[in-house]
């Protein structure tokens, strides 16, 4: 997936463990992601906002669980983005997808153990993490799954994160380059 690692990701990870500031960090993360995806909505942005906000609040719980299970920070974060993409797909929000629909199964397979352990499926991406009463409803746009996915970046299912002298970049998984 096209996520990039910086020092901010690690600082945020640590800050989520500090009781005094944890709530502020959670609120900041939810606001950051909600604002980004609301701005990316081609329509129904206001009607989607409550669902996006609840979705990102839920993904923080998923992120913390994945970290507690021993996943590296980048993988824990990728799991949450995958779940968000599954939900976006289920609602037909093609303009919000971070990878094309034809890669859904491959991303599920990448973290199958985690997803199965927590009851997460392609149709019910949050499994046991879904809040009581579910996520707020929002308008669906199935016609938007038309092959035009402006922020989707295909071909990164097996990507890793690698620090080079130039910048933080993602490279395909190979031991030869490490």
C-alpha positions in Angstrom: 0.0 0.0 0.0 1.2 3.5 -0.5 1.8 4.4 3.1 5.0 6.1 4.0 6.9 5.9 7.3 8.2 8.9 9.0 9.2 9.7 12.6 5.7 11.1 13.2 4.2 7.6 12.8 6.4 6.3 15.6 5.8 9.3 17.8 2.0 8.9 17.4 2.4 5.2 18.2 4.2 6.1 21.5 1.8 8.9 22.3 -1.2 6.5 22.2 0.3 4.8 25.2 0.5 7.9 27.3 -2.7 8.2 29.4 -2.7 12.0 29.7 -2.4 12.7 26.0 -3.9 9.5 24.5 -7.4 11.1 24.0 -5.9 14.1 22.3 -3.9 12.0 19.9 -6.9 9.8 19.1 -9.0 12.9 18.4 -6.2 14.3 16.2 -5.9 11.1 14.2 -9.6 10.8 13.7 -9.9 14.5 12.6 -6.9 14.2 10.3 -8.3 11.1 8.5 -11.9 12.3 8.5 -10.9 15.7 7.0 -8.8 14.0 4.3 -11.5 11.6 3.2 -14.4 14.0 3.5 -12.4 16.4 1.2 -11.9 13.5 -1.3 -15.6 12.7 -1.5 -17.1 13.6 -4.8 -20.5 13.8 -3.3 -22.4 13.2 0.0 -19.4 14.4 2.0 -21.6 15.8 4.8 -23.7 12.6 4.9 -20.6 10.4 5.0 -18.8 12.4 7.7 -20.3 10.6 10.8 -19.5 7.2 9.3 -16.0 8.2 8.5 -15.4 9.6 11.9 -16.7 6.4 13.6 -14.8 4.3 11.2 -11.5 6.0 12.0 -12.2 5.9 15.7 -12.6 2.1 15.2 -9.4 1.7 13.2 -7.4 3.1 16.1 -8.7 0.2 18.2 -7.6 -2.2 15.4 -4.2 -0.5 15.2 -3.6 -0.8 18.9 -4.7 -4.5 18.8 -2.4 -5.3 15.9 0.5 -3.6 17.7 -0.3 -5.6 20.9 -0.2 -8.8 18.8 3.3 -7.9 17.6 2.7 -6.4 14.2 5.2 -3.7 13.2 3.8 -0.2 13.2 3.6 0.0 9.4 1.7 -3.3 9.2 -0.7 -2.3 11.9 -1.4 0.9 10.1 -1.8 -0.9 6.7 -4.3 -3.3 8.3 -6.5 -0.3 9.2 -6.2 1.3 5.8 -7.2 -2.0 4.2 -10.3 -2.3 6.4 -11.2 1.3 5.5 -10.9 0.4 1.8 -13.1 -2.7 2.3 -15.8 -0.5 3.8 -15.4 2.1 1.1 -15.8 -0.6 -1.6 -18.9 -2.0 0.2 -20.4 1.5 0.0 -19.4 2.1 -3.6 -17.1 5.0 -2.7 -14.6 4.4 -5.5 -13.1 7.9 -5.2 -11.9 7.0 -1.7 -10.2 3.6 -2.5 -6.5 3.5 -1.9 -6.1 0.4 -4.0 -8.2 -0.9 -6.9 -11.0 -3.4 -6.2 -9.3 -6.2 -8.0 -6.6 -6.2 -5.2 -9.1 -6.7 -2.4 -8.6 -10.5 -2.1 -4.8 -10.1 -2.2 -4.9 -7.6 0.7 -7.2 -9.8 2.7 -4.9 -12.7 2.1 -1.9 -10.7 3.3 -3.4 -10.3 6.8 -5.8 -13.3 6.7 -4.6 -14.6 10.1 -5.4 -11.3 11.8 -8.7 -10.8 10.0 -9.9 -14.3 10.8 -8.8 -14.1 14.4 -11.0 -11.0 14.8 -14.0 -12.0 12.6 -13.1 -9.4 9.9 -14.3 -10.3 6.4 -14.5 -8.4 3.1 -18.2 -7.8 3.7 -17.8 -7.1 7.4 -14.4 -5.5 7.6 -14.4 -4.6 11.3 -15.6 -7.9 12.8 -15.3 -7.8 16.6 -14.0 -4.2 16.4 -17.3 -2.8 15.1 -18.9 -0.6 17.7 -22.1 -1.7 19.4 -24.9 -0.7 17.2 -22.6 -0.6 14.2 -21.2 2.3 12.3 -23.5 5.2 11.3 -25.2 4.7 7.9 -24.2 6.7 4.9 -25.4 7.0 1.3 -24.1 4.3 -1.0 -22.9 5.0 -4.6 -22.4 1.5 -6.2 -22.3 3.2 -9.6 -19.0 4.8 -8.5 -17.2 1.5 -8.8 -16.7 2.3 -12.4 -12.9 1.8 -12.8 -12.0 5.4 -12.0 -10.2 5.5 -8.7 -8.3 8.7 -8.4 -6.3 8.0 -5.2 -5.9 4.2 -5.7 -2.4 3.1 -6.4 -2.2 -0.5 -7.8 0.6 -3.0 -7.4 1.7 -2.5 -3.8 0.2 -5.5 -2.1 3.7 -6.9 -1.4 5.3 -3.5 -0.7 7.5 -2.8 2.2 8.9 0.4 3.7 12.6 1.1 3.3 14.7 4.0 4.5 17.3 5.2 2.0 19.7 8.1 1.9 17.3 10.0 -0.3 13.9 9.7 1.5 11.5 7.3 3.0 10.2 5.1 0.1 8.4 1.9 -0.4 10.0 -0.8 -2.4 8.8 -4.3 -3.5 9.6 -7.0 -1.0 13.0 -8.4 -1.8 15.8 -9.5 0.4 18.4 -8.5 -2.3 17.8 -4.8 -1.8 17.7 -4.8 2.0 
